[in-house]
Amino acid sequence: MAQQYRITLLPGDGIGPEIMAVAVDVLKVVEKKFDLQFEFQEALIGGAAIDATGEPLPAATLDVCRNSDAVLLAAIGGYKWDSLPSHLRPEAGLLGLRAGLELFANLRPAKIIPQLIEASTLKREIVEGVDIMVVRELTGGIYFGKPRGIFETETGQKRGVNTMAYTESEIDRIGRVAFETARKRQSKLCSVDKSNVLEVSQLWRDRITKLGAEYPDVELTHLYVDNAAMQLLRAPKQFDTIVTGNLFGDILSDAAAMLTGSIGMLPSASLGASGPGVFEPVHGSAPDIAGQDKANPLAQVLSAAMMLRYGLNQGAAADFLEKGVLQVLQNGARTGDIMSVGMQLLGCRAMGEALIQVLEE
C-alpha cells in the first residue's frame, strides 16, 4: 500500500506559481516511481493573500499548514506591496509562518554543481568542491527581539530601535541541530558570532562551546562574523557546517549561495522540533519576469527533494530527484540565469518537461 502524505502548497507571488507547477509535476513522477501518494492542498500567503484577504498570512493558511506532513513554498513579495506598513507586507507572512509552525532551524546548502562551476564569479580553484551547509537560527535574534520600532526622543528626533536577544534554550536547540547536521556530513562545525563586541554573542559562544563537549566527534571552531564573510570568499572549502544567529545567518547564507554562481539553483529547509517543515528556494519572487516563462524551476525542485529527505524521510526519492537535476544539466538544458555558450536555452515549462523526461527514462 502506498505511503500517504499531505503536502500544503504555497505558490505565493511573482514566479511562484510557475515554478510550483513544475515541482508538482515532478513529484507526481516520484509518486509512481516510489509507490507514494501525495495529497496536495493549496493555500494563500504573501501578496496573493493580501490581495484576497487583506493580510499576508490568513489564519486558514496557518491551520492548513499545521495539519500537513510538509509545506512546499515557492516565493513571496513584489513591488506592488512595497509601500504597505511592515506588518502588512508579504514578508510578514513568511515570518508569521515560521513563528506559527515554530520553525527555529533553517538549513541552507551551498554546493557547487560541477556542470555550473563556470557560472561562479570566483575562480574554479577556489570554488571547485565547495559543499557547505549553513544552519541559521530562524525565530529569535534581532528580527524578533523587543523593544523594536521607531520612537521620538525627548529632543524631537526619531530613533530606530531593534533588539538582538537570545536565551540559553534558544541557542542550545539550534546548536544541537547544527551538531547533529555536522555529524551527518564531515563532522566539522564553525560557529559564527560577534562575541568581541556583543554580549548576546558572548552568551552564544559560551553555550555552543559547552554543547560541544557532548559532541567530541565533531570538530568545533569559532569565527567572528566579519572574518567568516571574508573567509567564505577567500577559502570556502575550509567550511563544512556553519551555525549562526538569525541576522548573521541571513547574510552569510546568501553569500555562500553566490559561491555557486546562481541563487536560482539553491533550496532550503526550515525545521522545528516537531510538526511540518517548510521547504522553499532561497531566491525571490522575481516580479520582473513573472508570467514570462523565464524562471528557473530547479531550486523549487531541489526544495521538493529536501522536503522528501528532511520532511518525509524519503531519502531514496530525494536522491532520485537530485540526480535527475544533475542529469538534465549534464544534457545541456539551461534557463536564462544559468545559460552559457553551447547550451540549450529553455523556459520554465520546458525545463520541467526536460527533467521529467530524464526521470521517466
N, C-alpha and C positions, 0 to 999 in steps of 0.2 A: 504493500500500500504506500502511495506517495506521501512523503513528509510535507505537511502543510504549513505555510507561513502567511501571516497577514502583514502586508507592506503598505505603509502610507506614502503616497507620492505628493511632493510639494513642488510643482513646476515653477511657481513664483513668477518672476518678471523677465523682461528682455529676451535673451536667447534661451531662457529656462525651459519653456515648453518644447522647443525644438530638440534640445539635447536630451530631455527626459523621454521623449518619444523614441529616440534611438535606444536608450538604456532599457526601456520596457520591451522593445522588440528583441533585444539581445537576451534579456532574462527569460523570455519565452522559449528561446533555443536552449538555455540552461535547464529549464523545466524538463524538456524532453530528454536531454542527454543524461540527467542525473535523477530522474524519477522524483522530481519535486513538484509542488503545487503552490503557486503564489496567488494570493487573493489581493489584488491591488485596489486601494481606495484613495481617491484624490481629495486634497483639501487646499484651502487658500492660505497664503502667507505673503507678507511684504506689500508691495504696491498693489498687486492684484486684490489682496484682501482689503486694503484701504479703499480702493475704488468700489468694492462690492458692499463693504460693511462699515467703513469709516474707521477701522482700526487695523493695525498691522498683524496682529495675532488674535483672531477671534477665539472665544472660549471653545467653540465647537471644534476648531482645528486642534487645539491642545488636547481635547478629550479623545479625538480620533487617534492622535499620535500616541497617547498613553496606552491605548488599547491595541497597539500594534506590536509586532515582533521586531520591526525595524522601520526607520524612516529614511527615505531617499529624497534628498533636497537638491534642487538644481541651482537657482540663483535668485537673488532679490535686489531691488533697488533700481534707480534710474533717475535721469534728470527731472522727470515730471514731478517727483515728490521731494526734490531737494530743498524747497522753500518751507516745508512743513516744520512745526516745532519738533524738537528732538524725540519726544516721547511718542510722536505720531509718525515718524519716518519709518520706512521699510526695515531699516537696521534694528529698530526697537523690537520688531517681530522676531528676528533671529535671536537677540539677547533674551527675549522672553521665553522662546522655545527652549534654549539651553537651560535657563533657570527653572522653567516649569518641569522639565524632564530630569533635572539635577545632573546635568552632563558637565562634569568638572574636569574631564581629561580630553584634550584634543591631540590626536595623533596625526602628524603631518609628515609623510615620507617625501624625501627628495632624492630620487635615484636616477642616475644617468642611464638613459636608454641608448644603447650602442648605435642604433640606427639614426639617432638625432643628435649625436655628440657635436656635430659641426654647428648646430643651432645655438650652442652656448657661446656667450660673449667672452668666455675665458679660454685660455689655451688648452688644447687637448691634454697635454701632460698634467695640467692642474686638475681637470675635472674627470678624466677617464677613471672609472671605477668608483666614483663617489656613490655612497649609499648611506644616507643619513635619515634618522627618524627624530623629529622634534616632538617632544611631549610637552604641551603647553597647558598650564592651569587655565581654566576657562570661566569659572563663575565667581572668582574673587579678584583681589587686586584693585587697581585704580579705576577700572571700568565700573565697579560695583560699590566701591567704598563710599562711606558717608562721613562728614558732610560733603556735599557737592553742589555746584550751582554758581551763578553769577550774582554777587551781592554788592550793595552800595555801602561804602565805608563812611565813617564819620566826616571825612573831608569831601564827600560827594563823588569820589572816584568809584568806578566799578572794579570789582575784584573777582576773578575767576578762581574757583576752588575745586580741586579733586583730591581724593584721599586714597593713598595706596596702603592697604592693610591686609594682613594675613594672620590667621590664628595657627596655633601649632597643629591642630587637627586637619586644617585645610592643606598645610604643607605636607604633612605626613601622608595623606591619602594620595596626593599627586605623586609624591616621592615613591610610594610603593608601586604605583602603576609604571613609573619610569624604570625602577629597578627590575621589575618583572619583564618589562619590554626588552630591556638590555640583555637579560638572561636568554631571551629567545633569539638574540642577534649575536653580537660579538663580545658581549659581557663587558662593554665599556660605556660608562655613563659620565657625561660632563654636565655639571650643574652650573647654571649661569645666573649671576646676581649682580648687585652693586653694593656689596657689603662694606666697601670702604667709606661710603658716604650716607647710606640709607639704613636706618635702624631696622626697618622691615626686612631688608636683605640680610642683616646680621642674624636675625631670627631664622630666616630661610636657610642660611648656610649652616647654622648650628643644628637645625633639625635634620637636614639632609645628611650631614656628617654623622649624626647619631644613628640615623636609619641605616647608613652604610655598614654599620657593624653587623647588621642582620643579614647582609649580603656579601660575605667575604669573597665570594667568587666573582663579584663584579668590581672592576677597576673604577674607582670614583675619583674624578678631578673637578676642580672649580675654576671658573673664569669670570672676570668682570664683563659686563655686557658689551662695553665698548671694544675690549680686546677680542671677545668672541666674534663680534661682527667683522673685525679685521681678519681674524684667523679663518673665518668662513670663506673669505675671498682669497687669502694668501695660500692656505693649505687645507682645503676642505676635507681631504681624505684622512686627516687625523681624527675626525669625528665619527662616531657610530650612533649613539643615542644622546640627545640633549634634553635636559629638563629645565624649565624655567617658568616664571610667572606670566600672568596674562599679557601685560604690556610688552615685556621683552620678547615673549613668545610670538606675539602678533608680528613684530618687526623681523625677528630672526628667521621665522618660518618662511616669510616672503623672500628674504634674502637667499635662503637655502633653495627655495623653489627656482629662483632665476639662475642658479648654477646649471640647471638642466636645459636652459635655453628657451623654455616656454612655460609660463604658468598655466597655459591651456591644457597641459598634459597631466596635471597633478591632482590626486584625490585627497580626501581627509576623512577622519572618523572622530566623532565626539561621543564619549562614553561616560556612563555613570556607574555607580556601584551595582545597580540592578535596573531592570526595565529596558526599553528600547534605546538604541543609539541612533544618532543622526549621521548620515554619510553624504558628503557633498564635495563637489570640485572646489578648489580654492580660488578659481578665477571669479570674476564678477559677472554681472548680467549683460555686459557689452551692448547697451541700448543702441549704439551707433550701427550695429549690424543685425539687430533683431529683425526677424522675419525675412531675411535675405538669403537664407540657406547657406550662410558662410561660416557658421560656428563650428568649432572643433568639439565633437561629442565624446572624445576618448577619455577625457578626465571624468566625465559623468559615468562612463562605462567602468573605468577603474574604481570609481567610488562605489559602484554596484559590486565590484569584486571585493572591496574592503568590507562592504555590508555582508557579503557571503562569508568572509573569513572571520570577522570580529563580531558580527551581529547574529549570524545564524549558525556559526560553527560548521560551515560547509567549505572546508579548506580546499578540497579537490576541485570543486566548482569554481572557486576563486582562482586557482592555478590555471584552470581551463580558460577563463576569460583573459587573464593576464598574458598567457601565451598567445592567445588569439590576437591581442592588440600588437604584440611584438611581430607576429607573422604578417599582419596586414601592413605594418610599416616596412617590413622587410620586402614586401611585394611592391613597394614604391608608392603606396597611396599616401597622399598628404592633403591637409586642409591649408588654407592660406597662411595661418600663423606659423606653420612648421614647413612651409614649402621651400624646396631647394632645387637647384638645377638638375634636370633629368628625371624628376619625379612627376607623378600624375596628380594634378590638382583636382580635388573633389570637393563638393559641397557637403553640408551636414548629412543630408539624407543618403547621398551616395556613399559616404564614408561608412555609415551604418550598414548599408547593403553589402559593401565590400567585406566588412567584418563578419557579418552573418554568413556570407558565402564561405569564408575561411573556417568559421566554427562548425558549419554543417558538413564540411568535407571529411 
